[in-house]
Amino acid sequence: MLRHADVMSTATARGANSAPTQRSLPHPHAPIEGDGVETSPKIGDTVAKTTCYMCACRCGIDVHLRDGKVRYINGNKDHPVNRGVLCGKGSAGIMQHYSPARLKKPLLRTGPRGSGEFREIEWDEAMQIATARLDNIRRTDPKKLAFFTGRDQSQSLTGWWASKFGTPNFAAHGGFCSVNMAAGGLYTVGGAFWEFGEPDWENAKYFLLFGVAEDHDSNPIKIGLGKLKSRGAKFVSVNPCRTGYNAIADEWIGIRPGTDGLFVMALIHELLRAGKIDVPYLARYTNASWLVIEDPGAADHGLFLRDGDGKPLAWDKTANAAHPADDAEIAPALAGSYEVNGRRCVPSFHLLAQRYLDKQYAPEAVAERCGVPADTIRRIAAELAHVAFEQAIELPVAWTDTAGRRQETMRGRPIAMHAMRGISAHSNGFHTCRAIHMLQTLLGTVDVPGGWRFKPPFPKPCPPGPKPAGKDGGRPMTPLSGMPLGFVTAPEDLLVDEAGNPVRIDKAYSWEAPLAAHGMMHTVIRNAWKGDPYPIDTLMMYMANMAWNSSMNTSETMAMLTDTDAAGNYKIPYIIYSDAYYSETVAYADLVLPDTTYLERHDCISLLDRPISHADGPGDAIRHPVVQPDRDVRPFQSVLIELGAKLELPGFVNEDGSAKYRDYADYIVNHERMPGIGPLAGWRGENGGASGRGTPNAGQLDRYIENGGFWHHELAPGERYYKMANRAYLDFAVEMGFLPKAEPVVFQLYSEPLQRFRLSAEGHGAVQPPDAERARIRDHFDPLPIWYPPFEQALVDTDAFPLHAITQRPMHMYHSWGSQNAWLRQITSQNRLFVGRPLAASLQLADDDWVWIESVNGRVKGQVRVVDGVEPNTVWTWNAIGKRNGAWGLKEDAGEHNRGFLLNHAIGDLLPPDERGKRYSNSDPVTGQAAWFDLRVRLRKCATADCGLTEPRFERLTPPPNVAPPPDVLSFGAGFKVRHGADAEGVS
């Protein structure tokens, strides 16, 4: 039996973080011993192999079924992602599937928005309402649909749908999660951390981990860390708090939030001083030798010098002349000043060395701001140099590069790195991400044995194509010319009108966030509410809990969703929302389209989208229905495809107007993004004998199911490293459709796209920023990584708000999903504010004290837990544990409502006013990444009368109609129990 109500009542006696003892449930025909415990249970009568969805790791799982019901979930030992390992989240997927918060039918709002008052309707009516509204928008002004999705893992479909509808207003969750990480990597090395690459766990001897929480990619990282530790490799973590992975590091560096870039630049300073950089690697695989024009004031100042064919030039030391940089025979100079055709030029590495050798990046100069002693910085740099150059490794594997040079071995400098949202979620995060990749590249550790490795289909060109479409958006009945999201290379690529105003509702790809490769979902609600840059008609969202933990300034966001104009009309006229559960956001929808759970539908984990490859080969996977819904719900992807057909969107209907795809499963098999390239790479061609490219195969999904739900290709040994210049791998990438040409990917240490924006701010080019944005563009679009204090820190009184505050998800939960899960709630149903012991002593705080956590944006109240292992000026908490009363099928006295709190209420979605009074989005100025972790706070101990409940508090949401009240006890498995005589418990 598992308590679903305030589980702390059962956990307190065992300790706040312990789970109750449980027994295996006997099978009717298994031997029974002693008190009835089954010693050799038969778990189920069938096993279905599919893909987990309890986080974005996408592990393979075996779902054991008995009588058509889910009995048990374990890891698929053959799966390339997790190799049989499964975390607590994955095992608890049973309780996600059987959640009492599951929606049951389409809902139409009947009361005020936010009241939770709905009536159930049939799907025919729901689709009719949605179709009529969307059809009117498409026939008048398609950009008045704002379509934004959360972690749906099907962005290749949703983005394609938006492009065919004709709205530029599409994006997914990446803008508030990790776009700094993705863009920083893709603009620098053609890949990025996590889904685009991974450490060489087998060969690394030194591992640096920056800002990674335990909920992301947990099983592969745990497997990898086990390999590192067993081999004696050194593991150094750089993180403000020591929890999870950081707790098992050999060395923990408790850095001050937002200063990681400064720390990395100090490491680069020391390596340059010592001459410990891989010069041959830089000359061969990067743009370190490319000549940069030095002509201040000129329209091409800071751009690369090119020949008549547009090829970048380098200075050949042997010929004492400039030659195309891609000429394999030259001996390129990395330093010096040269005159070419009357133009003064220097290699880009010359500028790099000049910058980071400056004393402002010396360890003594940065130590106080980083909170890391100068001696520690020097020692880490020396350790990196020692491992890279004294412990280099060599694999006896021959390979040939794109210049035709055969090498008999693969040489590597065995230093690997990994970073994630702790780096991304700062207003200086883009440049910090670039700096980390620069550090790797200077050491020669990108895609070499022992280093950080690309996962196919990466690397891509830096940056990859295509460019974002949307300038043509808003034309009635007209698709966009391309996909809504893409990669900008110059001001001409921005989505702005002739006056410089944003084309998109979220202002992505505008002068406020030019390289917003994932869009800016966190700005949508405020901009739609303000009608800035224009009003919209309908906000359509999927799996995006924007009325709670996915929004900054949550209290005000809820108010914006319900705000009306003078005539009493909602300022955001209509909201269509799809979710599988009664989340906080459902209450604010006008039309609710109930989704299935992940065990009831098809999904496609595609190489076109968010692949599950590993560095030794590409892979993709599916989900498929292992059980049938017992409610009137439909997979959102299939609903979207049906809407596309009803709206007669190009690509969704045949020439006769009939639906092109039956449902999402049919789309997965038969859709082609280009001839022969579809969502899945495995078993293509009429007979299923092709991989990567091939005509659709009617039996493709069956082949995936037969293979355990996944496809994986193992690269030949000679293809596995140096993918950026490995001829065999690049030929394979072209064959698979990953790349258009088998050309080397040249790492961009010096970024010409950024310099083009800086030149525009200085008055050059046909497309220039408005005067009010010139300084912001000039200051932040540096072609080499820079560091500046996070914006909130620079704009608030840091004496009044002296502390940093950050959040992360616990390893056993993920986003909103885990907080409703009965098994996972027994581990954590209340979050605390973790305060370091010295800070707690100075504030006279003790365990269980209640405090107000105050910022310039608002305040929240929660309980304290005094801890070790946190940067002295930082407090932190688990995110999304605190839930709104009435949501997620939780009892009214649940700990999540009464003692859990949400720090988001104190995080501003706008920055404080600057000297002009303008309030920018609380985001990175380059990419628009939400700066969640720049928050500054102060703590105030609550008076006794204030204790007992967290704040802010909100009116309890009304449950949807015909939903059973939250159970006092949520049990699982009673139906699998054995009857033992007259006193046996009944089967349920």
Disulfide bonds with the S-S distance in Angstrom:
none
